[in-house]
Amino acid sequence: MQSILSVSQVSKTYASGQKALEHVDLEIRRGEIFALLGPNGAGKTTLISIICGIVTPSSGTILVDGHNAIRHPREARSRIGLVPQELSVDMFETVAATMRFSRGLFGKAPDKAHTEQVLRDLSLWDKRDAKIMELSGGMKRRVLIAKALSHEPDILFLDEPTAGVDVSLRRDMWKLIGSLRARGVTIILTTHYIEEAEEMADRVGVINKGQLLLVEDKAALMKKLGKREMDLSLVEPLSEVPAGLEEWHLSLEDEGHRLRYVFDAQAERTGIPSLLRKLGELGIAFKDLDTSKSSLEDIFVDLVEKR
Amino acid sequence: MTGINLHGIWAIYRFEMARTLRTLWQSVATPVITTSLYFIVFGGAIGSKIDAIGDVNYGSFLVPGLIMLTLLTQSISNASIGIYFPKFTGTIFELLSAPISAIELVVGYVGAAATKSVVIGLIILITSAFFVDLRIDHPVAMIAFLVLTSVAFSMFGFIIGVWAKGFEQLSFVPALLITPLTFLGGAFYSIDMLPEPWRTVSLFNPVVYLVSGFRWSFFGAGDVSVGWSLGVTGFFLLLCLGLIVAIFRTGYRLKN
């Protein structure tokens, strides 16, 4: 499948000498939700800004639906909508006027029906004649999304869409992103809330210190790197792992009240039945058993710290 | 999408004009009141003691100079705030990410700022008719000078807006450069009234040529020939245009 966005060998060194990106290669598939994960200062916003034309790359090329973003910015940019991280809005304008402005700026004739649809989807229709300065922070964020969607982009960039947003709005936002994807919009979001990527993304990229560490299918990534844990709550606390259980590499948690077994979720033989049998033989009684999958967050922290 | 992004130009123009209309009182009333005060003080009180310059009485002589003074300061402040404010609030991200070329962007911003200046210039002209006898020998040339000067100085203002890193720098050039140059540029007197060497020094002041040409369109005579006036105005226009093209080529103070 032809990718809708192709970033190759993009590097950026700021005038201050700070290296923000180093040889980044990235292919985004048409219609997918791609989450770019990374700690603060990893280069997420720089990468997005370069693709959108706000920052000039030091080297590298970007193709947006086959159009070179640097040589033919008009064709490339008209396909992109950007929701920035900062709440940068024209305070004195009304919601409807600022959306009309954005649509015009991207070269499109006014379309009342489309404008109304977007405002309704974002629960902003009732506020269309309100000045932006009168709106709450969450509403302002929605206005930014409305502006980005005003010209019907094929690719939508969301830079930290849910930073500083309350739980209910975050859920709304996730729902909206889902419905945009259903309409065929390709979505690229940056976040440092792993939960967000886990909830929505088809694929995940991890960036740290300007380098793209990996790009992987989310499910595959979690399978590949995912570990599972089994915790046994003991009836009698233990001071140390009893002899005879060495082959399972167990650890004691919670001051000897819990016995933890970490195993590979992908392995054919998990070793659980034999462990339970052995515990029975040794007379170690447990009152509860709990298993858990490691989250994307664990995987992420693991990755970033390893490098 | 190819060709010219007319919707984009129109969007910017409309946005800027809406900004003007929001501050209509300040935009229009201030120049009207200020120029009325000039006419009362210089034209009425002091002017009655001053001889006619050529065959033009002093009150009428003031009109082109006053319009020019307002035109220059208004054009600069309008256009500079127009582009500085998005930089300040961060909304410039949208302009930079939009499929709009540098020229289209400038046409939108400078067009709106120049429109406002021309309108204010005409308002002052009408206001002055209440105080003095007006005579306009070359109305077409008068409008041409009005428009050309507004466009040139709106471009200059745009450059200042891009260059400025704070509100202080924004008012620096109009207050410390343009106002003195205009006062010394024959807005209120004919440079022929100056003793040497100041008369010759004045000829290095570009504003002299702007005021002189504009005055010629009213009374058929100026300090320098109208050809020179037109030449200097045109040169300044091209200079600003060149600077703007360079700004967008290099991304100077707009992009990292």
Boltz contact constraints between the chains, C-beta under 6 A:
constraints:
  - contact:
      token1: [A, 52]
      token2: [B, 97]
      max_distance: 6.0
  - contact:
      token1: [A, 53]
      token2: [B, 97]
      max_distance: 6.0
  - contact:
      token1: [A, 54]
      token2: [B, 93]
      max_distance: 6.0
  - contact:
      token1: [A, 54]
      token2: [B, 96]
      max_distance: 6.0
  - contact:
      token1: [A, 54]
      token2: [B, 97]
      max_distance: 6.0
  - contact:
      token1: [A, 55]
      token2: [B, 256]
      max_distance: 6.0
  - contact:
      token1: [A, 56]
      token2: [B, 251]
      max_distance: 6.0
  - contact:
      token1: [A, 56]
      token2: [B, 255]
      max_distance: 6.0
  - contact:
      token1: [A, 74]
      token2: [B, 99]
      max_distance: 6.0
  - contact:
      token1: [A, 77]
      token2: [B, 99]
      max_distance: 6.0
  - contact:
      token1: [A, 78]
      token2: [B, 1]
      max_distance: 6.0
  - contact:
      token1: [A, 78]
      token2: [B, 99]
      max_distance: 6.0
  - contact:
      token1: [A, 82]
      token2: [B, 97]
      max_distance: 6.0
  - contact:
      token1: [A, 84]
      token2: [B, 93]
      max_distance: 6.0
  - contact:
      token1: [A, 86]
      token2: [B, 90]
      max_distance: 6.0
  - contact:
      token1: [A, 88]
      token2: [B, 89]
      max_distance: 6.0
  - contact:
      token1: [A, 88]
      token2: [B, 90]
      max_distance: 6.0
  - contact:
      token1: [A, 88]
      token2: [B, 91]
      max_distance: 6.0
  - contact:
      token1: [A, 90]
      token2: [B, 91]
      max_distance: 6.0
  - contact:
      token1: [A, 101]
      token2: [B, 11]
      max_distance: 6.0
  - contact:
      token1: [A, 101]
      token2: [B, 15]
      max_distance: 6.0
  - contact:
      token1: [A, 104]
      token2: [B, 7]
      max_distance: 6.0
  - contact:
      token1: [A, 104]
      token2: [B, 8]
      max_distance: 6.0
  - contact:
      token1: [A, 104]
      token2: [B, 11]
      max_distance: 6.0
  - contact:
      token1: [A, 105]
      token2: [B, 8]
      max_distance: 6.0
  - contact:
      token1: [A, 105]
      token2: [B, 11]
      max_distance: 6.0
  - contact:
      token1: [A, 105]
      token2: [B, 98]
      max_distance: 6.0
  - contact:
      token1: [A, 106]
      token2: [B, 98]
      max_distance: 6.0
  - contact:
      token1: [A, 107]
      token2: [B, 1]
      max_distance: 6.0
  - contact:
      token1: [A, 107]
      token2: [B, 5]
      max_distance: 6.0
  - contact:
      token1: [A, 107]
      token2: [B, 7]
      max_distance: 6.0
  - contact:
      token1: [A, 107]
      token2: [B, 8]
      max_distance: 6.0
  - contact:
      token1: [A, 107]
      token2: [B, 99]
      max_distance: 6.0
  - contact:
      token1: [A, 108]
      token2: [B, 7]
      max_distance: 6.0
